[in-house]
Amino acid sequence: MLGKKRKLGRKIEQISVGEKLILTENIEDKDLLLYLGLTNDANPLYIQHDYATQTPYEKLIVPTIMLTGIITSAISKYLPGPGSHIIKQQLNFQKPVYHYTSIQFLFEVIAVNHEQHTIDVFVEAKNESNETVISGNITVCPPHRMEMLNEKVLDNF
C-alpha cells in the first residue's frame, strides 16, 4: 500500500460556490436486499407487502438510512470526491421513497470556508413525479494536501 498513488478528490482551492452535481439513482430490489442483509433490518415496512398496504404509506418504502448512504457515497465519489469527509448533515425526509422508484439528486455547493477547510452542500432529491422527497445541507471537509512520505507519516504504521 505504501507508495501506491491514490486518486483524491478536489481540494478546497478547486471548489467554488454554485457548482452542481446531478445524479439519478434507481432503487432496485438488489440494492434493498443487500442493505437489509448487511444491516439485519427486518422492518416489515421495508419488506412485507401485506403489512405496508395496511399503513398510511400503502406500499413498501426505502429505509431513510439507505437514502443517506446514496448521498454520502456521492460526496465520497464526486463532490468533492475521494479523501473527503462529512462532518455535519441535516437531512429532511419530506415524503417516503418507494421501491422501484427513480430518484434525481441535486448537490450544489453553497459555501466554501477556507479557514475551516469545509464546504457546505445543499442536497435535494426528487421522485419521478418531481416531488421533493429529501432536502438538506451537508458540511464536508475536502481532501487535504498530501505531504511527501517521511518518517512522521510512517508513525501511524
C-alpha positions in Angstrom: 0.0 0.0 0.0 2.9 2.4 0.7 4.0 4.3 -2.4 0.8 3.4 -4.3 -0.8 6.5 -5.7 -4.4 7.0 -4.8 -6.6 9.4 -6.7 -8.0 12.1 -4.4 -11.0 14.4 -4.9 -10.7 18.1 -5.5 -9.0 20.2 -2.9 -10.8 23.2 -1.4 -9.0 25.6 -3.7 -10.5 23.9 -6.7 -14.2 24.2 -5.4 -16.4 27.2 -5.9 -19.9 28.3 -4.8 -22.5 27.4 -7.4 -21.0 24.1 -8.6 -23.7 21.4 -9.1 -23.9 17.7 -9.5 -27.0 15.8 -10.6 -27.3 12.1 -10.1 -30.1 9.7 -10.8 -30.5 6.5 -8.8 -32.9 3.7 -9.4 -34.0 1.9 -6.3 -33.9 -1.8 -7.2 -34.6 -5.0 -5.3 -30.9 -6.0 -5.3 -29.9 -2.8 -3.6 -32.6 -3.1 -0.9 -31.8 -6.7 -0.3 -28.1 -6.0 0.0 -28.8 -3.2 2.5 -31.2 -5.2 4.6 -28.9 -8.2 4.6 -25.9 -6.1 5.7 -27.8 -4.4 8.5 -30.1 -7.3 9.5 -33.0 -4.9 9.3 -36.3 -6.8 9.0 -38.7 -3.8 9.4 -41.9 -5.1 7.7 -42.4 -1.6 6.3 -39.4 -2.3 4.0 -40.1 -5.9 3.0 -43.7 -7.1 3.7 -46.2 -6.0 1.1 -49.2 -7.2 3.1 -48.1 -5.1 6.1 -47.1 -2.0 4.1 -50.5 -1.9 2.3 -52.2 -1.5 5.7 -50.2 1.6 6.6 -50.6 5.2 5.6 -47.7 4.6 3.2 -49.7 1.9 1.3 -46.5 0.5 -0.3 -43.1 -0.7 0.7 -40.7 2.2 1.4 -37.0 2.6 1.2 -35.1 3.0 4.5 -34.0 6.6 5.1 -30.5 5.5 6.1 -30.1 3.7 2.7 -31.0 7.0 1.0 -28.5 8.8 3.3 -25.9 6.2 2.1 -26.6 7.2 -1.5 -26.0 10.9 -0.6 -22.8 10.2 1.4 -21.5 8.0 -1.4 -21.9 10.8 -4.0 -19.9 13.1 -1.7 -17.2 10.5 -1.4 -17.1 9.7 -5.1 -17.8 13.0 -6.8 -18.2 16.2 -4.8 -15.5 16.8 -3.6 -14.6 13.1 -4.1 -12.2 10.6 -2.5 -10.5 11.7 0.7 -13.4 14.0 1.7 -15.2 13.5 5.0 -18.8 14.6 6.0 -18.6 16.4 9.4 -22.3 17.5 9.6 -25.5 16.7 7.9 -29.1 17.8 8.3 -31.5 16.0 6.0 -35.3 16.2 5.9 -37.2 13.2 4.5 -40.3 15.0 3.3 -42.0 12.1 1.5 -41.4 8.4 1.5 -39.4 6.9 -1.3 -41.0 3.7 -2.6 -39.4 0.6 -4.1 -38.6 0.7 -7.8 -38.5 4.5 -7.8 -36.1 6.6 -9.8 -34.7 9.5 -7.7 -32.8 12.5 -9.0 -30.4 14.1 -6.6 -29.1 17.6 -6.9 -26.0 18.6 -5.0 -25.0 22.3 -5.0 -22.0 24.0 -3.3 -23.5 26.9 -1.3 -20.4 27.9 0.8 -16.7 27.5 0.8 -14.9 28.2 4.1 -11.1 28.2 3.5 -10.4 29.0 7.2 -12.2 25.9 8.5 -11.4 23.8 5.4 -15.0 23.0 4.8 -17.7 23.3 2.1 -21.4 23.4 2.6 -23.5 21.4 0.1 -27.2 21.8 -0.4 -28.9 18.5 -1.3 -32.3 17.9 -2.8 -33.9 14.7 -4.2 -37.0 14.4 -6.3 -39.0 11.4 -7.3 -40.5 10.6 -10.7 -43.4 13.0 -10.0 -41.0 15.8 -9.4 -41.9 15.9 -5.7 -39.1 16.8 -3.3 -38.5 13.7 -1.1 -35.3 14.8 0.6 -33.7 18.2 1.3 -30.9 19.4 3.5 -27.4 20.6 3.9 -24.1 18.8 4.4 -20.8 20.2 5.7 -17.9 18.4 4.1 -14.1 18.5 4.7 -12.5 18.2 1.3 -9.3 16.2 0.9 -6.2 17.7 2.5 -2.9 18.2 0.6 -0.7 15.2 0.7 2.7 15.5 2.2 5.8 13.8 1.0 6.2 10.5 2.8 8.7 10.9 5.7 9.3 9.2 9.0 6.5 11.3 10.7 3.9 9.8 8.3 5.1 6.3 9.0 4.5 6.7 12.8 0.9 5.5 12.2 2.1 2.1 10.9 
